[in-house]
């Protein structure tokens, strides 16, 4: 079922964020083409689903800090990734397609963790990170839920629709958020939300052109909504 809202205005039910977040630990692993990748990992207190967070182009994992803290407080394992050529990761930008290898490596790393329920993983992506989230989810059955902030149905030749159809074919769940005054992101979010089956929550935020991380400032309750989404679709 798809729920379409024009604003994020209502409060999230009490209890969405329940306990102080433990500190994240810096970890490193390698992509299949040998690039050393850096990420911040917070393990859940008990075996639980995990959420992988992917930043946008020319940004870093720090854009997810507040959301990562809220997700860990809710009991998820959280891995915030620096893509190659960004933040503390090695390598260079290279092709955009090569960064999909980084997301795939992060998913593979999560599945080695004894404290992670390896069949119930979520991905959050901002803008280009949203593109990578869809592409990775389309080919990895462990990914059950995704959250896309300011998605692009096509980003510099990388098309999301085929992967979204593969994700939908196994009823993958998708939360999609865009500013109404960010026309391409809003249009892309609507288009991707129409690809079903699978739970869909489409939120178009009025009176803002905010994109990616800026959406958290434009919609102060977005963090709580994100946590609530992953609680409903992964726990």
C-alpha positions in Angstrom: 0.0 0.0 0.0 1.3 3.5 -0.9 0.7 6.5 1.4 1.2 9.9 -0.3 1.6 13.0 1.9 2.2 16.6 0.9 4.0 17.5 4.1 5.6 15.9 7.1 3.7 17.5 9.8 2.3 14.9 12.2 4.2 13.6 15.2 5.7 10.1 15.1 4.3 7.8 17.8 6.1 7.9 21.1 8.7 5.3 21.5 10.2 5.5 18.0 13.6 6.4 19.6 14.0 4.6 22.9 17.5 4.7 24.4 20.8 6.5 24.2 23.0 5.6 21.2 26.3 3.9 21.8 29.4 5.3 20.1 30.3 4.3 16.6 33.5 2.5 15.8 35.6 3.2 12.7 35.9 0.1 10.5 37.5 -0.7 7.1 37.0 -3.3 4.5 37.7 -3.7 0.7 35.6 -3.5 -2.4 35.8 -6.3 -4.9 38.2 -4.2 -7.0 40.6 -3.6 -4.1 39.6 -0.1 -2.8 39.9 0.4 1.0 36.7 1.7 2.3 36.0 3.4 5.6 32.8 3.4 7.6 31.4 4.1 11.0 29.8 1.0 12.7 27.5 0.8 15.7 26.5 -2.7 16.7 23.1 -3.4 18.1 22.9 -4.5 21.7 21.2 -7.7 20.6 21.0 -9.5 17.3 19.0 -7.2 15.1 18.5 -5.9 11.5 21.0 -3.4 10.3 20.8 -0.2 8.2 23.4 0.9 5.7 23.6 4.7 5.1 25.0 6.1 1.9 25.8 9.8 1.3 25.6 11.8 -1.9 28.3 12.7 -4.4 31.0 15.0 -3.0 29.7 14.5 0.6 30.6 12.2 3.5 29.0 9.8 5.9 28.8 12.7 8.5 25.7 13.9 6.7 23.9 10.9 8.3 25.2 11.5 11.9 21.9 12.5 13.5 19.9 9.8 11.7 22.5 7.2 12.5 22.3 8.1 16.2 18.5 7.9 16.2 18.6 4.5 14.4 21.1 3.0 16.8 19.0 4.3 19.7 16.1 2.4 18.2 18.1 -0.9 18.4 19.4 -1.2 14.8 23.0 -1.9 13.8 24.1 1.1 11.7 26.9 1.3 9.1 27.6 4.7 7.7 29.8 4.4 4.6 32.3 6.8 3.0 32.2 6.0 -0.7 35.5 5.7 -2.5 37.3 9.1 -3.0 35.2 10.6 -0.2 35.8 11.1 3.5 38.2 8.6 5.0 37.9 6.0 2.1 40.7 5.4 -0.4 40.5 5.4 -4.1 39.2 8.1 -6.5 35.9 8.9 -7.9 36.4 6.9 -11.0 33.2 6.0 -12.7 29.9 6.4 -10.8 29.2 2.7 -11.5 32.3 1.7 -9.6 30.8 3.2 -6.4 28.1 0.5 -6.5 30.9 -1.9 -5.6 31.4 0.1 -2.4 27.8 -0.4 -1.4 27.9 -4.1 -2.3 31.1 -4.4 -0.2 29.4 -2.7 2.8 26.4 -5.1 2.5 28.7 -8.1 2.3 30.6 -6.8 5.5 27.3 -6.5 7.3 26.4 -10.1 6.5 29.5 -11.3 8.2 28.5 -9.7 11.5 27.1 -12.2 14.1 25.0 -9.5 15.7 23.2 -8.6 12.4 20.1 -10.4 11.1 21.6 -10.9 7.6 18.2 -11.4 5.9 16.8 -8.1 7.2 19.0 -5.2 6.0 17.9 -1.7 5.1 19.6 1.0 3.1 19.2 4.8 3.4 20.5 6.9 0.5 20.7 10.6 -0.2 20.4 11.8 -3.8 23.2 9.9 -5.6 23.3 7.6 -2.6 19.7 6.9 -3.2 20.5 5.8 -6.7 23.1 3.4 -5.3 20.6 2.2 -2.7 18.1 1.2 -5.4 20.7 -0.4 -7.6 22.1 -2.5 -4.7 18.7 -3.4 -3.4 17.6 -4.7 -6.8 20.3 -7.4 -6.8 20.6 -8.3 -3.1 17.7 -10.3 -1.5 19.0 -9.4 2.0 17.8 -5.8 1.5 14.2 -5.7 2.6 13.7 -1.9 2.9 15.1 1.3 1.5 14.7 5.0 2.3 15.4 7.4 -0.6 16.0 11.1 0.1 15.8 13.2 -3.1 16.0 10.3 -5.5 16.8 10.6 -9.2 15.2 8.1 -11.5 18.3 8.5 -13.7 21.6 9.9 -12.4 24.3 10.5 -15.0 23.3 7.4 -17.0 22.5 5.2 -14.0 18.8 4.3 -14.3 16.9 3.2 -11.2 13.7 1.8 -12.8 15.0 -1.7 -13.7 16.5 -2.3 -10.3 13.4 -0.9 -8.6 11.3 -3.4 -10.5 13.5 -6.2 -9.3 13.3 -4.9 -5.7 9.5 -4.7 -6.0 9.2 -8.2 -7.4 10.2 -9.5 -4.0 7.9 -6.9 -2.3 10.7 -4.7 -1.1 9.6 -1.7 0.9 10.5 1.9 0.0 10.2 5.2 1.8 10.7 8.2 -0.7 11.1 11.8 0.3 11.6 14.9 -1.8 10.9 18.7 -1.7 8.0 19.9 -3.9 10.2 22.7 -5.2 12.9 20.2 -6.2 11.0 19.1 -9.3 13.2 16.3 -10.6 13.5 14.7 -7.2 9.8 15.0 -6.6 9.0 13.6 -10.0 11.5 10.7 -9.6 10.1 9.9 -6.1 6.6 9.7 -7.5 7.7 7.5 -10.4 9.6 5.1 -8.3 6.8 4.9 -5.7 4.5 3.7 -8.4 6.6 0.6 -9.0 5.0 -2.0 -6.8 4.3 -4.5 -5.1 5.8 -3.7 -1.7 5.0 -1.1 1.0 5.5 2.5 -0.3 5.5 5.7 1.7 5.8 8.7 -0.5 6.3 12.1 1.2 6.5 15.3 -0.8 7.4 18.2 1.4 5.7 21.5 0.6 7.5 24.8 0.1 11.0 23.6 0.0 13.7 22.9 -2.7 15.9 21.2 -0.1 17.8 18.2 -1.4 19.5 15.3 0.4 20.8 16.2 3.8 19.1 19.6 3.7 15.7 17.8 4.0 16.4 17.1 7.6 16.4 20.8 8.3 13.4 21.5 6.1 11.4 18.7 7.8 12.5 18.5 11.5 10.5 15.3 12.1 12.1 13.5 9.1 14.6 11.7 11.3 11.8 10.2 13.5 9.9 9.3 10.4 12.9 7.5 9.0 13.4 5.5 12.2 9.7 4.7 12.3 9.9 3.4 8.7 12.7 1.0 9.3 11.0 -0.2 12.6 7.9 -1.0 10.6 9.6 -2.7 7.7 12.6 -4.5 9.3 11.8 -5.3 12.9 
